[in-house]
Amino acid sequence: MSLTNHIAQEFYNRFQKQPALVMAPGRINLIGEHVDYNEGFVMPAAIDKHFVFAMTPSGNEKCNILAFDYDEGVSFSIHDLNPGEEWINYLMGVLDGFGRRGLLPGGVDCVVGGNVPGGAGMASSAALCSGFAYGYNHIYNHQQERLTLARIAQYAEHEFAGVNCGIMDQYASLFGEKDAALFLDCRSLIHQTIPISLDSHRLLLVDTRVKHSLASTGYNDRRASCEEGLAVIKKKYPEVIALRDVTRTMLYECQDKLGEDTFIKNMFVVEEIDRAQRAAERLQRKDMQGFGDLMYEAHWGLSQAYDVSCEELDFLVMLAEEDKHQVTGARMMGGGFGGCTINLVAAGQEEAFKEMVRQKYFATFKKEPEFYDVQLSQGVHVI
Ligand code: GLA
């Protein structure tokens, strides 16, 4: 039985009614890391790893939610929504987001399950929040736009999970398109679709199996360092709104006042915003080699300047780079501090690459990495 059928069946067994079914994907990001919260450019895509929600209004103020994978049920009232780090708090955050817009007329009955690996950099929490927001909007016929739902999902992460994230992940989950990446301008929140044909190359994720938790790592610190830098730069250049508006020259002019650490981190952001734009041009010209070079460049910036990588991620990218005729590009993906690398592998070379990585990674870290071949898929939708 498919995941969707399992979830639908479980819902029926519990609640004896037919639910609406919603599918919400995780995402990859081809390039443009840690720049969404600086109004930069990113290039995410929704993937064929997703959550499925079976949902109906509950008929009262109660929410009865079952996590299929943990066989764990939780009931609470829409008048008792609490922040915290459990999966359920994310969903409470979404409901609170609707509440703040005056759109919380009642509770839900819901079964949710999926195969987006948690803590692997595929934005599982964004998929969870985006899918639940879409489902709630759908069953109450609220007719909110996808961008509003993305903001509600982001609000849940900010206010209920304590992660001061940008909007890339929620946007990608909600707006994803089949066989395409989204070149998203995080200032205008308008994207351009870039078709990605995986004929000559495949996208392979290699999971270090080092679990990251954005809230407890330096994610919020990195964001704070961007804000600190910005405040300094604004004194000299009041017209600047975000690091998106800053050039290398401006940074050099403010170098003394920024302090070394902030200068280095801000420089990475300025360069990554520029790199993402060059990468989009190369991808549109189908210059895969040129695109892959920028992926490697981005990785070493994330690792050495922005300091969000880890030994295992660096090791995987090093292996890929040593094997550049097979692996056109590779880099760490998402917030960092663990999770996956994304690899652009020449078609036909995947198995040899996997075998080599498996052996060398095991010899060094005494654990097996996990591999995910990903397809690019449609964003959140009703099944
Ligand atoms: C996490 C955040 C995103 C983004 C990435 C880094 O996935 O949720 O908003 O900042 O890290 O690019």
Boltz pocket constraint, residues with backbone or C-beta under 6 A from the ligand:
constraints:
  - pocket:
      binder: B
      contacts: [[A, 32], [A, 33], [A, 34], [A, 35], [A, 36], [A, 37], [A, 123], [A, 165], [A, 166], [A, 167], [A, 168], [A, 169], [A, 334], [A, 335], [A, 336]]
      max_distance: 6.0
